[in-house]
Amino acid sequence: MNKQIKNIIEKILGSKKLETNEAQMDKATMSFYISIKSSIKEIAFMLVGIFSAAFGLKGFLLPNDFLDGGATGISLLISELTDIPIYILIIVVNFPFIILGIKAVNKTFAVKTAISILGLSLVLATVSFPEITNDKLLISIFGGFFLGAGIGMAIRGGAVIDGTEVLAVYLGRRSATSIGDIIMVFNVIIFAFAAYLISIETALYAMLTYLAASKTVDFIVEGIEEYVGLTIISDHTLEIQEMLKDKLNRGYTIYKRKRGSGKRGEKIEESEVIYTVITRLELGKLYTEIEKIDNDAFIVSSLVKDIRGGMVKKRPLH
């Protein structure tokens, strides 16, 4: 800021107010930068997802009259029976799920989902993709792979291009049934209709396509590494902390606790509990290192779906 202008403003507002305003401006600029960066990242994921799903449909499934599960499977089934273009059915079938998304998640999610589905429909209507193969097994596996990759990328971008997940979330909140069970029942109904209206073979290949797609979605959304959270209770907490820091390059959190009954009987005293998050790939190494320090350490592990920040991404396996 120009020094003369700064002096004038200081006289009017006072120096403390100016410093506060500058701090607020810096914070607002940083917030704006993060928002723009996040939006660009989401748009990129959605675009890649749209083209990947379109390639899976037009390059594998559609030319060979194959089906899938979910809202996409319903669209493919209706298209097979009525000859209505798939790009129209994609919008019509998913429209109720978009409306439901407002209640199940929020308006922003519903808008992103609507844009993604419209984008997929537009690409299907206007972009040509080569037919890759006529081999039924390859069609099921790779058609499901590219379709699942598209769905997974869209989810990473904060939207969906298959409305089944929205319905599952909505029903899951209103019943004791899990989201996975709801999606499974939904798809069993689709496959049953496919077997009755077309053929059992078509339904079986549709199941294989769905399995390939769902596993790809899991891989894209959750990644190859699953994270594990470990609670470690030991009489040698200092040595374990040093090991986590020096050998595994991991951060950790220390909790204070009061010990109750244990291997040596009831003994009320204060001690420390270590909590850390590592990747599944490092789990064996960590157990080995803890065993070297304290063979009697009590360890509780649980899967962690996702993490952000910290030191977990840095994973030297030496």
N, C-alpha and C positions, 0 to 999 in steps of 0.2 A: 504494500500500500504506500502511495506517495507520502513522504514525511510531512509536508505542509498540510495536506488534506487530513492526515492523521491527527496533527496538532489541533486543527480547527474542530474536528469531530470530538477530540478529547475534551476541549473546553466546553463544548455543548453537552456531551453525554457524561463526561468524566471518564478517566482511564479504565476504571474497573468495568464499566458498562461496555466499553469498546472491546476489551479483552474477551468479555463474555460473548459479545456479538460475533467476534472473529472465531471463537471456539465453536459457536453454534453453526456458523457458516461452514467451517471445516467438517463438522459432523454431518451437516446436510449434504455437502458435496460427496463425502464418502458414502453416505447412504444412497445417494442418487447413482453413483458409480456402481455400487454393488447390485442395485436393482436392475440397471441396464445390462450388466454382465450376466446376471441370472436370467433375464428375459431372452437375451441372445442365445444362451445355452439351451433354454427350454425350446425355443423356436427351432434350433438346429436338431435337437432330439426328435421333435415332432416331424420335421421334414424327412429326416432319415427313416423314421418309423413309417411314414406314409408310403414312401417309395419302396421300402423293403416289403411291406405288406402287399402292395400292388404287384410287385414282382413275383411274390409267392403265389398270388391268385392268378395272374395272367400268364406267367411263365410255366406254372405247374398244374394248378388245380382246375381252373376253368377250361382249358383246352381238352382236358381228359375227363371232365364231368365228375370230379372228385368233390367230396364234402369235408367239412370241418365241424367243430363244436361251436357253441356260443351263438351270439347274434350273427356272426359271419356265416356259421353253418346254416342257420335259418334262411339267410339271404340266398345262399348257394342252393339249398333244397327247393325253395320257391322258384328260383330262376330255372332250375332243372325241370320243374314240373309245368311252368307257365311260359317260359321263354321271355319273361320280363327282364330287361337289362340289369345286371348286377349292380351297376353304379346307382340306379334308382332305388333298388331294394336296400342297399346299404344305408341310405338315408332314412327310408320309410321304417325299416325294422328298428333302427337305433334311435329314432326320434323319441319314443316313449322313455327310453333309458336316459336321454339327455335331460328331459323334464324331471325325471326321478333324481338325476344327479344334483339338482338344486336342493332338494330336500335331504338326500343321503349325504352329500358332501358340502358344497357351497356353490354360489353363482359363478365364481371365477373358474372353478373346475368344469362346470357345465358349459361355459363359453369356450374354454380350450378344447373340450371334447367335441363340441359342435363344429369348431373350426377344423379339427383333425379329421372328423368324419366327412365333412364337406370336401376337404382337401383330398382324402382318399377317393371319394367318388369322382372328383374332377380328374385325378390322375388316371383312374380306371377308364374314364370316358375318352380321354384325349391322348394318352401316352401308349405307344405300342411296345410290347415286350416280346422277345423271341420265345417260341415254345422250346423248352430245354430238352425234354426227354419224354418217351412214351412208356418207359419202364414203370410199372405200378408201384413197386417198392420204393424206387427213387423219388417218384412223385409224392408219395405219402411222407417220406422222411424230409426231403428238402423243401417241399411245398410247406409243410408244417414248420420247418426251421425258419424260413424267410418270413412267413406270416407271424410266427411267434416273436421273431426278432423285431418286427414292426410294432407289434403290440407292446413289447417290453420297452422299446425306445420311446413310444408315446407315453407310457407310464412314467419313464424317467423325465419326460418333459412336462409332467403334471396333468396328463389327459389320458383318455382311453379311446381306442378305435373299435372296440368291441364292448357293447353295453352290458354284457352279462355280469361283469365285475360290479357294476353299479347296483344292479338288482340284488346281487349276493350281499353286498354291504348293507343295503337297505333292509333286507329280510333278516340278516344276521343280527342286527341291532334290536329287532323286535321278537326274537325267538332265541331259544337255547342252542339252535343249530349253528355249526361253524360255517364260515364263508366257503371253505373248501367242499363241505358236504352239499351245500346248496348248488354250487357250480356243477358238482358231479351229478346230482339228480337232474338238473336242467339238461345236461348233455346226454344223459341216459335216455331221456324222453325224445330228444332230437334224433339220436341214433336208432331208437325203436321205430320212429316214423320213417326214417330212411330205409330201414330193413323192410318195413311193410309196404311202402309206396314204390320203392325202386328195387333193391335186392339186398340180401344179407351180405353178399360180398362187398357191395358199396358201403354198407354200414361198418363192416370190419375195417376196411381201408380208412374210413372216416375216423374211427377210433385211433388208428395208428397215426394219422395226421394230427389229431388232437393231442396225443401224447407227445409227439415231437414238438408241437407248438408250445404246449404248457411247460415242458422242460426248458425250452429255449427262453421263454418268458422269465422263469425262475433264474436262469443263468444271467440274463441281461439285467434284471432288476437287483438281484442279490449278489451277483459276482461269483467268481470261482472260490473265493475265500469266505468261509463263514467265520464270524467272530465269536469268541468264547469268553464269557465273563467268569472270573475265578475269585472265590472268597477263600483266603488262606488263613488258617488259625494255627499258630505254632509258638513254641517257646523261644524260637530263634528268629524273630521278626527282623532284627537288624541285618542279619546275614542274608536273609531272603530279599530284603530291600536292596542290598548291595548287588546281589546276583541279578535281580531284575534290571537294575540300572546299568551294570557293567557288562553282563554277558548277553542279555536279550535286548538291551537298549529300549526298555519299556518304562512308561510312567506307571504310577500306582497311587492309590488313595489309602490313607490310614484311618481306621475307625477305632474309637475307644469302646471297650466292652467290659462287662462284668462277667467273669467266668462262673458257671454253675457246676453242675455235676459232670464229671469227665471220667477218663480211664483210671485216674488215681483217686476216685471218689469225690465227694462234694467238697469244693474248695472255692469260697467266694473271694475273689480278688480281681483287680482291674488289670487288663492286658490290652494288646493291640491286635486288630484284624486288618489284613492286607486285602485290598480289592484291586484287580488289574484286568485288562482286556487284551487278549492276544488273538492271533489267527489260529485256525484249526491246524494249520501246517506246523505251528510251533508248539503244539500242545505236548507232544511226546518229549521234546527237548526240555520243556519247563518241568514236567513231572520228574525227569531224570535229575535235573539240577536241584529240585527241592528234596528229592530222596537222598542226595549226597549231603544235604545240610541237616534235614530232620526227617527221618524215616517214619515218624509218628505224626507228621503234620496232617491236620484235618482240612481237606480241600473239597469245596462245593463248586461245581461248574454248571453253567447254563448258557444256552445259545443266545447270542445277541444279534438281532436282525440287521442293525445298521449302526454305524458310529460316525461322528464328525469331529474333526480336530484331533488333538493329542498326538501321540507318537506311534500309533499302531501301524500307520502306513510304512514306516521305516522298519524293514524287517530283514536285517542281515542274518542269514541262517548259518552261522559259523560256530 
